[in-house]
Amino acid sequence: MIKLLVGLGNPGTEYEDTRHNVGFWWIDAAARALKVSLQPERAYKGLLARTQVAGRPLWLLQPQTYMNLSGESVAPLARFFKIAPEEILVVHDELDLPPGEAKLKHGGGHAGHNGLRDLHAKLGSDRYWRLRLGIGHPGVKSEVANWVLRKPPADQREALEKCLDRSLGALHLLIAGEMSKATQIIHTTQAPRPKPPRKPMAPPSGERHDTASTDAPPAPSKPDPTP
């Protein structure tokens, strides 16, 4: 069972609509669904709500430490309430998924994500659950910092909102720890993939035509995500 839901992001109005804050968006929506209100909690350096689901306690947390110090908020709360890493779900932006896709994952590396990097260090474990919300990649590693700290255009924001709605449809399954069932909901509808180019029809006999190859160009190598 999940006892702590954490959304990663940066505090302040200048960041609230940026790609890096989709974890905050998710927690805000989860709080509305659970009819609770996030309140400042100085002891844990974040906005915090506590409720009960099926008679068991559940905490919702938005660290207010800035992304790269997220563990300073999460780890003290987890230690005080004796919440194991396996009972934590962290919701965060994911460069390796296009806007509109989400993936559920248990454990593993931080892939250069500064929020996860600090959680690894402060929790002393990578065995927490992650809900990875796709924001896409700018295509160039040097542009990643600007990309995550910008607002997505309208079409990408719409895809993100649909992704939030879909993943929140699995909220109670996630809390209950029914991860296989939750995965079926979260992973079912994928973001649209580009369609392969259509091959041109063969010209009538005797007509001249371009003999250049109609194959699609090779896919670029996968960029290294380092927010």
C-alpha angles and dihedrals in degrees: 000000000000115000100172129045113194126187117196124217145110124280122237136065093265090066103034097098098038125112092248089064101060088109089061090048090054094050091048090054092045090052090053091049091050092042095236132128125227113231132186112267113187095190090064099031094236151076108279140186129181127200141148128251119188088350094304128110120255129185127201117200138185109185112224094197097095120262100282093056098044092125090065087068102036102042099055091049092047092049095047095049093037094241112166120221089248088061094057126090115195117196115203146153117272124205094192094064126066119241108280097036127100133183133193116219137176118212128328136117129325095239091216095303105146095211093052091043091059092044090054090052099043097040091042089222143075094205097106123110121255131202104202114204113197119236098164128236128268089226095240123077093217090060096053096095092052091043097055093045094053130086113254117242118257097268093050092045089053091051090049092050091052089049090052091050092049095048092045087057085072095048098113092044090052092049091048090052093242092141098162091057092042090052091056090059098040096046099037101089113047129193112264114271122217111267117239115253115269116246113241118247116255111263120244115274114280096022120119117238142175111274095198115126116269094202117123114254116260115273114260118252115269111269120234107251110224114158 
